[in-house]
């Protein structure tokens, strides 16, 4: 049980870090007037 909760917390941290990086990259694109598709690729 301990191992599973540790793994879940690690995954949550990774997801948060990726979300933060994604927002920073989008801001960089916006600031440089680069168009990008804002559609969520995982939605069907």
mmCIF file of the N, C-alpha and C atoms, coordinates in Angstrom:
data_MODEL
# 
_entry.id   MODEL 
# 
loop_
_atom_site.group_PDB 
_atom_site.id 
_atom_site.type_symbol 
_atom_site.label_atom_id 
_atom_site.label_alt_id 
_atom_site.label_comp_id 
_atom_site.label_asym_id 
_atom_site.label_entity_id 
_atom_site.label_seq_id 
_atom_site.pdbx_PDB_ins_code 
_atom_site.Cartn_x 
_atom_site.Cartn_y 
_atom_site.Cartn_z 
_atom_site.occupancy 
_atom_site.B_iso_or_equiv 
_atom_site.pdbx_formal_charge 
_atom_site.auth_seq_id 
_atom_site.auth_comp_id 
_atom_site.auth_asym_id 
_atom_site.auth_atom_id 
_atom_site.pdbx_PDB_model_num 
ATOM 1   N N  . UNK A 1 1  ? 0.821   -1.188 0.000   1.00 0.00 ? 1  UNK A N  1 
ATOM 2   C CA . UNK A 1 1  ? 0.000   0.000  0.000   1.00 0.00 ? 1  UNK A CA 1 
ATOM 3   C C  . UNK A 1 1  ? 0.873   1.262  0.000   1.00 0.00 ? 1  UNK A C  1 
ATOM 4   N N  . UNK A 1 2  ? 1.905   1.276  0.778   1.00 0.00 ? 2  UNK A N  1 
ATOM 5   C CA . UNK A 1 2  ? 2.818   2.428  0.856   1.00 0.00 ? 2  UNK A CA 1 
ATOM 6   C C  . UNK A 1 2  ? 3.429   2.725  -0.514  1.00 0.00 ? 2  UNK A C  1 
ATOM 7   N N  . UNK A 1 3  ? 3.840   1.682  -1.198  1.00 0.00 ? 3  UNK A N  1 
ATOM 8   C CA . UNK A 1 3  ? 4.480   1.850  -2.503  1.00 0.00 ? 3  UNK A CA 1 
ATOM 9   C C  . UNK A 1 3  ? 3.502   2.460  -3.505  1.00 0.00 ? 3  UNK A C  1 
ATOM 10  N N  . UNK A 1 4  ? 2.257   2.012  -3.497  1.00 0.00 ? 4  UNK A N  1 
ATOM 11  C CA . UNK A 1 4  ? 1.266   2.522  -4.434  1.00 0.00 ? 4  UNK A CA 1 
ATOM 12  C C  . UNK A 1 4  ? 0.996   4.011  -4.199  1.00 0.00 ? 4  UNK A C  1 
ATOM 13  N N  . UNK A 1 5  ? 0.884   4.420  -2.951  1.00 0.00 ? 5  UNK A N  1 
ATOM 14  C CA . UNK A 1 5  ? 0.625   5.832  -2.672  1.00 0.00 ? 5  UNK A CA 1 
ATOM 15  C C  . UNK A 1 5  ? 1.831   6.683  -3.057  1.00 0.00 ? 5  UNK A C  1 
ATOM 16  N N  . UNK A 1 6  ? 3.024   6.149  -2.873  1.00 0.00 ? 6  UNK A N  1 
ATOM 17  C CA . UNK A 1 6  ? 4.233   6.869  -3.271  1.00 0.00 ? 6  UNK A CA 1 
ATOM 18  C C  . UNK A 1 6  ? 4.241   7.059  -4.787  1.00 0.00 ? 6  UNK A C  1 
ATOM 19  N N  . UNK A 1 7  ? 3.917   6.004  -5.522  1.00 0.00 ? 7  UNK A N  1 
ATOM 20  C CA . UNK A 1 7  ? 3.878   6.086  -6.977  1.00 0.00 ? 7  UNK A CA 1 
ATOM 21  C C  . UNK A 1 7  ? 2.823   7.076  -7.449  1.00 0.00 ? 7  UNK A C  1 
ATOM 22  N N  . UNK A 1 8  ? 1.663   7.060  -6.811  1.00 0.00 ? 8  UNK A N  1 
ATOM 23  C CA . UNK A 1 8  ? 0.588   7.965  -7.182  1.00 0.00 ? 8  UNK A CA 1 
ATOM 24  C C  . UNK A 1 8  ? 1.004   9.415  -6.925  1.00 0.00 ? 8  UNK A C  1 
ATOM 25  N N  . UNK A 1 9  ? 1.628   9.673  -5.801  1.00 0.00 ? 9  UNK A N  1 
ATOM 26  C CA . UNK A 1 9  ? 2.095   11.028 -5.506  1.00 0.00 ? 9  UNK A CA 1 
ATOM 27  C C  . UNK A 1 9  ? 3.170   11.468 -6.487  1.00 0.00 ? 9  UNK A C  1 
ATOM 28  N N  . UNK A 1 10 ? 4.036   10.555 -6.872  1.00 0.00 ? 10 UNK A N  1 
ATOM 29  C CA . UNK A 1 10 ? 5.071   10.869 -7.855  1.00 0.00 ? 10 UNK A CA 1 
ATOM 30  C C  . UNK A 1 10 ? 4.445   11.210 -9.204  1.00 0.00 ? 10 UNK A C  1 
ATOM 31  N N  . UNK A 1 11 ? 3.430   10.458 -9.606  1.00 0.00 ? 11 UNK A N  1 
ATOM 32  C CA . UNK A 1 11 ? 2.744   10.735 -10.870 1.00 0.00 ? 11 UNK A CA 1 
ATOM 33  C C  . UNK A 1 11 ? 2.031   12.080 -10.823 1.00 0.00 ? 11 UNK A C  1 
ATOM 34  N N  . UNK A 1 12 ? 1.406   12.381 -9.712  1.00 0.00 ? 12 UNK A N  1 
ATOM 35  C CA . UNK A 1 12 ? 0.723   13.675 -9.573  1.00 0.00 ? 12 UNK A CA 1 
ATOM 36  C C  . UNK A 1 12 ? 1.714   14.823 -9.699  1.00 0.00 ? 12 UNK A C  1 
ATOM 37  N N  . UNK A 1 13 ? 2.879   14.660 -9.091  1.00 0.00 ? 13 UNK A N  1 
ATOM 38  C CA . UNK A 1 13 ? 3.906   15.701 -9.163  1.00 0.00 ? 13 UNK A CA 1 
ATOM 39  C C  . UNK A 1 13 ? 4.382   15.867 -10.606 1.00 0.00 ? 13 UNK A C  1 
ATOM 40  N N  . UNK A 1 14 ? 4.585   14.756 -11.306 1.00 0.00 ? 14 UNK A N  1 
ATOM 41  C CA . UNK A 1 14 ? 5.004   14.825 -12.707 1.00 0.00 ? 14 UNK A CA 1 
ATOM 42  C C  . UNK A 1 14 ? 3.961   15.538 -13.557 1.00 0.00 ? 14 UNK A C  1 
ATOM 43  N N  . UNK A 1 15 ? 2.701   15.224 -13.333 1.00 0.00 ? 15 UNK A N  1 
ATOM 44  C CA . UNK A 1 15 ? 1.619   15.856 -14.097 1.00 0.00 ? 15 UNK A CA 1 
ATOM 45  C C  . UNK A 1 15 ? 1.594   17.356 -13.832 1.00 0.00 ? 15 UNK A C  1 
ATOM 46  N N  . UNK A 1 16 ? 1.716   17.754 -12.571 1.00 0.00 ? 16 UNK A N  1 
ATOM 47  C CA . UNK A 1 16 ? 1.739   19.186 -12.244 1.00 0.00 ? 16 UNK A CA 1 
ATOM 48  C C  . UNK A 1 16 ? 2.918   19.885 -12.912 1.00 0.00 ? 16 UNK A C  1 
ATOM 49  N N  . UNK A 1 17 ? 4.069   19.241 -12.900 1.00 0.00 ? 17 UNK A N  1 
ATOM 50  C CA . UNK A 1 17 ? 5.251   19.833 -13.543 1.00 0.00 ? 17 UNK A CA 1 
ATOM 51  C C  . UNK A 1 17 ? 5.051   19.979 -15.047 1.00 0.00 ? 17 UNK A C  1 
ATOM 52  N N  . UNK A 1 18 ? 4.440   18.980 -15.663 1.00 0.00 ? 18 UNK A N  1 
ATOM 53  C CA . UNK A 1 18 ? 4.172   19.049 -17.101 1.00 0.00 ? 18 UNK A CA 1 
ATOM 54  C C  . UNK A 1 18 ? 3.144   20.127 -17.423 1.00 0.00 ? 18 UNK A C  1 
ATOM 55  N N  . UNK A 1 19 ? 2.134   20.276 -16.578 1.00 0.00 ? 19 UNK A N  1 
ATOM 56  C CA . UNK A 1 19 ? 1.141   21.322 -16.784 1.00 0.00 ? 19 UNK A CA 1 
ATOM 57  C C  . UNK A 1 19 ? 1.782   22.703 -16.674 1.00 0.00 ? 19 UNK A C  1 
ATOM 58  N N  . UNK A 1 20 ? 2.665   22.874 -15.703 1.00 0.00 ? 20 UNK A N  1 
ATOM 59  C CA . UNK A 1 20 ? 3.373   24.148 -15.541 1.00 0.00 ? 20 UNK A CA 1 
ATOM 60  C C  . UNK A 1 20 ? 4.254   24.451 -16.752 1.00 0.00 ? 20 UNK A C  1 
ATOM 61  N N  . UNK A 1 21 ? 4.976   23.439 -17.199 1.00 0.00 ? 21 UNK A N  1 
ATOM 62  C CA . UNK A 1 21 ? 5.842   23.618 -18.367 1.00 0.00 ? 21 UNK A CA 1 
ATOM 63  C C  . UNK A 1 21 ? 5.013   23.958 -19.601 1.00 0.00 ? 21 UNK A C  1 
ATOM 64  N N  . UNK A 1 22 ? 3.883   23.302 -19.750 1.00 0.00 ? 22 UNK A N  1 
ATOM 65  C CA . UNK A 1 22 ? 2.995   23.552 -20.878 1.00 0.00 ? 22 UNK A CA 1 
ATOM 66  C C  . UNK A 1 22 ? 2.514   25.001 -20.871 1.00 0.00 ? 22 UNK A C  1 
ATOM 67  N N  . UNK A 1 23 ? 2.133   25.506 -19.724 1.00 0.00 ? 23 UNK A N  1 
ATOM 68  C CA . UNK A 1 23 ? 1.687   26.896 -19.620 1.00 0.00 ? 23 UNK A CA 1 
ATOM 69  C C  . UNK A 1 23 ? 2.820   27.873 -19.952 1.00 0.00 ? 23 UNK A C  1 
ATOM 70  N N  . UNK A 1 24 ? 4.029   27.577 -19.476 1.00 0.00 ? 24 UNK A N  1 
ATOM 71  C CA . UNK A 1 24 ? 5.177   28.437 -19.786 1.00 0.00 ? 24 UNK A CA 1 
ATOM 72  C C  . UNK A 1 24 ? 5.455   28.454 -21.294 1.00 0.00 ? 24 UNK A C  1 
ATOM 73  N N  . UNK A 1 25 ? 5.373   27.282 -21.915 1.00 0.00 ? 25 UNK A N  1 
ATOM 74  C CA . UNK A 1 25 ? 5.629   27.200 -23.355 1.00 0.00 ? 25 UNK A CA 1 
ATOM 75  C C  . UNK A 1 25 ? 4.549   27.919 -24.163 1.00 0.00 ? 25 UNK A C  1 
ATOM 76  N N  . UNK A 1 26 ? 3.308   27.789 -23.737 1.00 0.00 ? 26 UNK A N  1 
ATOM 77  C CA . UNK A 1 26 ? 2.221   28.496 -24.425 1.00 0.00 ? 26 UNK A CA 1 
ATOM 78  C C  . UNK A 1 26 ? 2.410   30.004 -24.310 1.00 0.00 ? 26 UNK A C  1 
ATOM 79  N N  . UNK A 1 27 ? 2.815   30.465 -23.130 1.00 0.00 ? 27 UNK A N  1 
ATOM 80  C CA . UNK A 1 27 ? 3.062   31.897 -22.941 1.00 0.00 ? 27 UNK A CA 1 
ATOM 81  C C  . UNK A 1 27 ? 4.203   32.361 -23.840 1.00 0.00 ? 27 UNK A C  1 
ATOM 82  N N  . UNK A 1 28 ? 5.234   31.563 -23.971 1.00 0.00 ? 28 UNK A N  1 
ATOM 83  C CA . UNK A 1 28 ? 6.362   31.901 -24.835 1.00 0.00 ? 28 UNK A CA 1 
ATOM 84  C C  . UNK A 1 28 ? 5.898   32.010 -26.292 1.00 0.00 ? 28 UNK A C  1 
ATOM 85  N N  . UNK A 1 29 ? 5.059   31.076 -26.715 1.00 0.00 ? 29 UNK A N  1 
ATOM 86  C CA . UNK A 1 29 ? 4.522   31.133 -28.076 1.00 0.00 ? 29 UNK A CA 1 
ATOM 87  C C  . UNK A 1 29 ? 3.671   32.386 -28.275 1.00 0.00 ? 29 UNK A C  1 
ATOM 88  N N  . UNK A 1 30 ? 2.789   32.668 -27.313 1.00 0.00 ? 30 UNK A N  1 
ATOM 89  C CA . UNK A 1 30 ? 1.930   33.858 -27.415 1.00 0.00 ? 30 UNK A CA 1 
ATOM 90  C C  . UNK A 1 30 ? 2.766   35.132 -27.469 1.00 0.00 ? 30 UNK A C  1 
ATOM 91  N N  . UNK A 1 31 ? 3.778   35.217 -26.623 1.00 0.00 ? 31 UNK A N  1 
ATOM 92  C CA . UNK A 1 31 ? 4.617   36.417 -26.560 1.00 0.00 ? 31 UNK A CA 1 
ATOM 93  C C  . UNK A 1 31 ? 5.401   36.640 -27.847 1.00 0.00 ? 31 UNK A C  1 
ATOM 94  N N  . UNK A 1 32 ? 5.631   35.567 -28.594 1.00 0.00 ? 32 UNK A N  1 
ATOM 95  C CA . UNK A 1 32 ? 6.376   35.669 -29.851 1.00 0.00 ? 32 UNK A CA 1 
ATOM 96  C C  . UNK A 1 32 ? 5.466   35.565 -31.066 1.00 0.00 ? 32 UNK A C  1 
ATOM 97  N N  . UNK A 1 33 ? 4.154   35.714 -30.816 1.00 0.00 ? 33 UNK A N  1 
ATOM 98  C CA . UNK A 1 33 ? 3.149   35.705 -31.890 1.00 0.00 ? 33 UNK A CA 1 
ATOM 99  C C  . UNK A 1 33 ? 3.223   34.452 -32.760 1.00 0.00 ? 33 UNK A C  1 
ATOM 100 N N  . UNK A 1 34 ? 3.433   33.324 -32.140 1.00 0.00 ? 34 UNK A N  1 
ATOM 101 C CA . UNK A 1 34 ? 3.457   32.049 -32.855 1.00 0.00 ? 34 UNK A CA 1 
ATOM 102 C C  . UNK A 1 34 ? 2.110   31.374 -32.631 1.00 0.00 ? 34 UNK A C  1 
ATOM 103 N N  . UNK A 1 35 ? 1.438   31.049 -33.722 1.00 0.00 ? 35 UNK A N  1 
ATOM 104 C CA . UNK A 1 35 ? 0.141   30.392 -33.600 1.00 0.00 ? 35 UNK A CA 1 
ATOM 105 C C  . UNK A 1 35 ? 0.340   28.911 -33.301 1.00 0.00 ? 35 UNK A C  1 
ATOM 106 N N  . UNK A 1 36 ? -0.562  28.379 -32.497 1.00 0.00 ? 36 UNK A N  1 
ATOM 107 C CA . UNK A 1 36 ? -0.518  26.966 -32.166 1.00 0.00 ? 36 UNK A CA 1 
ATOM 108 C C  . UNK A 1 36 ? -1.943  26.480 -31.955 1.00 0.00 ? 36 UNK A C  1 
ATOM 109 N N  . UNK A 1 37 ? -2.131  25.189 -32.092 1.00 0.00 ? 37 UNK A N  1 
ATOM 110 C CA . UNK A 1 37 ? -3.442  24.584 -31.898 1.00 0.00 ? 37 UNK A CA 1 
ATOM 111 C C  . UNK A 1 37 ? -3.649  24.380 -30.403 1.00 0.00 ? 37 UNK A C  1 
ATOM 112 N N  . UNK A 1 38 ? -4.658  25.027 -29.843 1.00 0.00 ? 38 UNK A N  1 
ATOM 113 C CA . UNK A 1 38 ? -4.890  24.933 -28.402 1.00 0.00 ? 38 UNK A CA 1 
ATOM 114 C C  . UNK A 1 38 ? -5.837  23.790 -28.045 1.00 0.00 ? 38 UNK A C  1 
ATOM 115 N N  . UNK A 1 39 ? -6.214  22.997 -29.026 1.00 0.00 ? 39 UNK A N  1 
ATOM 116 C CA . UNK A 1 39 ? -7.102  21.868 -28.794 1.00 0.00 ? 39 UNK A CA 1 
ATOM 117 C C  . UNK A 1 39 ? -6.409  20.799 -27.950 1.00 0.00 ? 39 UNK A C  1 
ATOM 118 N N  . UNK A 1 40 ? -7.151  20.182 -27.057 1.00 0.00 ? 40 UNK A N  1 
ATOM 119 C CA . UNK A 1 40 ? -6.605  19.104 -26.236 1.00 0.00 ? 40 UNK A CA 1 
ATOM 120 C C  . UNK A 1 40 ? -6.523  17.848 -27.099 1.00 0.00 ? 40 UNK A C  1 
ATOM 121 N N  . UNK A 1 41 ? -5.331  17.354 -27.320 1.00 0.00 ? 41 UNK A N  1 
ATOM 122 C CA . UNK A 1 41 ? -5.116  16.201 -28.202 1.00 0.00 ? 41 UNK A CA 1 
ATOM 123 C C  . UNK A 1 41 ? -5.683  14.912 -27.617 1.00 0.00 ? 41 UNK A C  1 
ATOM 124 N N  . UNK A 1 42 ? -5.986  14.915 -26.325 1.00 0.00 ? 42 UNK A N  1 
ATOM 125 C CA . UNK A 1 42 ? -6.462  13.701 -25.688 1.00 0.00 ? 42 UNK A CA 1 
ATOM 126 C C  . UNK A 1 42 ? -7.980  13.606 -25.628 1.00 0.00 ? 42 UNK A C  1 
ATOM 127 N N  . UNK A 1 43 ? -8.657  14.698 -25.965 1.00 0.00 ? 43 UNK A N  1 
ATOM 128 C CA . UNK A 1 43 ? -10.124 14.655 -26.037 1.00 0.00 ? 43 UNK A CA 1 
ATOM 129 C C  . UNK A 1 43 ? -10.547 14.056 -27.359 1.00 0.00 ? 43 UNK A C  1 
ATOM 130 N N  . UNK A 1 44 ? -11.541 13.219 -27.322 1.00 0.00 ? 44 UNK A N  1 
ATOM 131 C CA . UNK A 1 44 ? -12.010 12.618 -28.578 1.00 0.00 ? 44 UNK A CA 1 
ATOM 132 C C  . UNK A 1 44 ? -13.427 13.026 -28.858 1.00 0.00 ? 44 UNK A C  1 
# 
